[in-house]
Amino acid sequence: MSPRERPTGSVARPVGRPTRGTTGTNRLRRNDRYLASLPVLRTAADPLVVDLGYGASGITALELHARLAAVRPDVEVLGLEIDPERVARARDQLTQVRAGQTRFPVDARVDFAVGGFEVPASGRRPALIRAMNVLRQYDEGDVVDAWRRMTTRLAPDGLLVEGTCDELGRVCAWIDVGADATPQRLTISLRMRDLAAPSIVAERLPKALIHHNVPGERVHDLLQRVDRAWERAASVGTFGPQQRWIAAVQALRDDGLPVLGGRTRWRLGELTVPWAAVAPA
């Protein structure tokens, strides 16, 4: 079902299609850390976070809660999946958590439910919706409709964070989308160790950008510039890959790229730029 389509019949069905379900321990750790840094998490009157399309296991929602709770102890995480069998499996995992059979706190504020782009949350408006590896299977023309459907559920100052990562969570990219469905920022997040070229993220760009990595497009220009800066910072690599990345990002900023954030984020292998720097032409 396309995100444009509305459920019909007396019982509303979840909107969207099941993902492949690929997931794994620590796959979304980079995105978790990013979400934990967002001001909206600290200031939200209702700290509800939705992990939309968490996959075949509830582990990503549980890990997300653990990392967010370190900065917002009263945070709640609701994992949503279209497939009822996946929800049942995640609830079985939650039963093990409650019984003290896992590494997660027995009172972790986590729950699971059936849902899709309509984001059923019992009338509450989430501060954050995380949708990683969900839109990759859709056509680019479906993206804005999906964004609009999800963001209508957000709190007024909430954010949708939508993107893609590789199977091990070492190469990631995501877009921050405001409650008005307007994209605000692009972030790439890479494991520095053994990184040959930052443009490896090209194959993991969000659906809104992945087909625009061609000459003449802003995102292509960005990746080319990041590769050149990484190459030029090679001598700094003697102090470690993190220092090399920091030097490369600083050089990009000095060269006029509107890089957001600072060294605290850069040392994690992140680079964030305003949407205007990568928006399709």
N, C-alpha and C positions, 0 to 999 in steps of 0.2 A: 504494500500500500504506500502510495506517495504521501509525503507530508502535506500535500495540498488537499488530499481527500479527507472528507469528514466521515466519522463512523455513522452507520445507519442502523436502524432497528431500535428496539426498546432498551437493549443493553449496549452501552457504548463500548466499543472495542478499542484497545490501545492503538494509537496511530503510529505507523511505521512498519519496518520489517526487522526481523531478528538479525542480529549481527552474527558473525562467525563464532563468537563466543570465546575467542582466544584471550586468555588472561594468564596471570601467574604472579607469584610472590614478587613484590617490589617492582613490577613492570611500570607502575605509574608514580614511582617515588619522586621523580623530577617534577611532575605536575602537582603532586601533593605539597611539596615544599613551596612551590610557587603560590598555590592557593593559600597556604598558611601565612604568606607574606602580605596578602591583599588587605588594605585598610577596611574594606567592607566587612570582612570577617570579624574584626575587632569592634566595629561600631554598630553592627546589626542589632536591632531591637529583638528580632527573632532569628537566632543563629542556626537556621535550617539550611543544610546543604544537600543537594540531590546529586547522586551518582547515577546518571542516566546511561543505561546500556552497559552495565558493569561486567556482563559476560557470563560464562559458564560456571563461575565460582564467585562467591561473595567476598573474596579476599581483598579486592581493591577497595570496597566500601569500608571494610574493617580497618585496613591500613590507613585510608584517608581519615577516618575518625581519630585514630591514634595520633596522627601527625597534627591534625587541626586542634585537637584537645590540648596540645601542649601550649597553644597560644590563646585558646578560647575554651576553657574547661566545660562550659555548658553547651558546646556545639552538638547538634544532632545531625546524623547522616541517614538519608533515606535512599536505599538502592532500588532502582526501577529497572525492570526487564519485561519485555513483551511476552516471553516464553514462560508460562506458569511452572513448567518443570524446573527451570533455572531458579525461579523464586522459591520453590519448595526446597531445592538443594541448598540455597543460601540460608533459608530458615533452619534447616538441619544443622548447618554450620553454626548458626547463632545459638542454637540449643547447646552445642558443645561449648561455646563461649560462656554461656550462662552457668554451665556446670563446672567451670574452671578447668576445662581440659585443653585450653589453648593459651597462647601467650598474650591474648587480649584481656583487658579488664572485664570481669564478669558483669559489671554494670555499664558497659559501653553503650552509649546512646545511639544505637544503630537499629534500623528496621529495614525490611524488604517488602516490596509490593509489586504487583503487576501494573505496568504503565509504559507509555511511550512519549512521543513528542507533546502530548497534551499535559503531561506532568501532573498527575493527580497527587495532591498533597493535603487532602482533607481541609481545603479552604485556606491553608497557610500559603504565604508567599516566600519562597526560598530566597536567602541572601545570595546564594551561589548555586548554579547548575553546572555540573561538569559532564561533558559529553565527549569522551575520548574514543576514537576509533569507531564512531557511530555513523558519520556521514560519508565515510570513504566509499561505501558501496552504492551511494546515490549519484544521480547526475548532478552536474554543477548547477543546472537550472532549478534543482529542488532545494538548494542550500538556504536561500533567503527565506523561503516559505517555512522551512524547519526552524530557522532562527526566530522568525516572528512568532511561530506557535509556542516555542519554548519560552521566549522572553516575556510573553504576555503573562506568564505565571510568576515572574520575578517580583521581588520587592522593588519599590521605585528606584532605589539606588543599587539594585542588585546587578550581578554579572553572570553571563553565560560564558564559560570557557570551553571552546570546542576545538578539537584538533586530532592529531594522529601521532603514533609512535611506533617504533619497531618492536619486535616480539620480546626483546630483552630490556626495553626501556632506556636504551642508550642514545637513541636519536629521536628527538621529539620536536614538535612544532604545534603551537596552538594560537587561537585568536580570542581576544577578549571582546565580547559583544555586550553592549549596554542594554538596559531594559527597554529602550526604544528600537531595538534590533539593529542598531548602528554599530559596525565593527570599530573598535577603538585602537587596538594594538596587536602586533604579531610578536610572538616570542619563539625563538629557537633555543633548544637546550640540548647540549651534546656532552657525551663523556669525552674528556680531553685525552685520556690515555690512548695511545696508538691512533689518534685522529690524523688521517692523511690530509683531508680537505673538508672544511665546514660545509661545502656544498653537497656533501652526502645527504644532508637534510632534504634535498630536492625531492627525493622519492617518498618523503614522509610529510610533505607540505599538506595543509588542510585542503579539502576539496575545492574551496573557493579560490585557491591559488595554484594548485598543482599543475593545471593545464596552461598556466600563464608563465611558466619558467622557460620562456623563449626570448630571443633577442628583441629588444624594443619594449619589453615589459619591465616594470619597476622591480618586481621580485627577482627577475633574472639579473638585473643590474646589482641588486643588493647582494646576492650570493656571489657574484663575480668579485665585488669589492671586498667581501669578507674573506674570500679565498686569497686575494692578493695581500690583504693585511696580515693574514695568518702566515703566509710565506715570508713576508718581510720581517716578521717577528721571530723568525726561526732562531736567531742568536740568543734570544731571551729564554729559549727552551732549555738552556743549561740550568736554569733555576726552577725548572719544572713546567709541565704543560699548563697549569693554572696561570702562572705568571706570564707565559706566552700568550694565552688567551686574553688576559687583562691588558697586556700591551697592545694586542691587535685591536681590541675594542676601543681602547683609548685613542689609538691612531685614527680609527674611523670617526670618532667624535671630533677629534682635532681637524679632520678633513671635511667636516661639515655635515656628516650623517647625524640626524637627530636621535641619537641613542638615548634611551631612557634608563633610569636607575643608576646604580653606581657599583663600586667594586664588590660590595657584599653579594650582589646578584651575579656579577660577571665571574667571580671565582667559582661559581657553581656551573660554569659553562653556558650561561644564559646570555642572550642578546635580545633586547626588546626595542622595537621601533614603533612609532605611530603608524596607524593604518595607511595614512596618506603616503608613506614612504614605499608602500608595496601594493597599493590598490591597483587592480587591473585597469589598464588604459582604456 
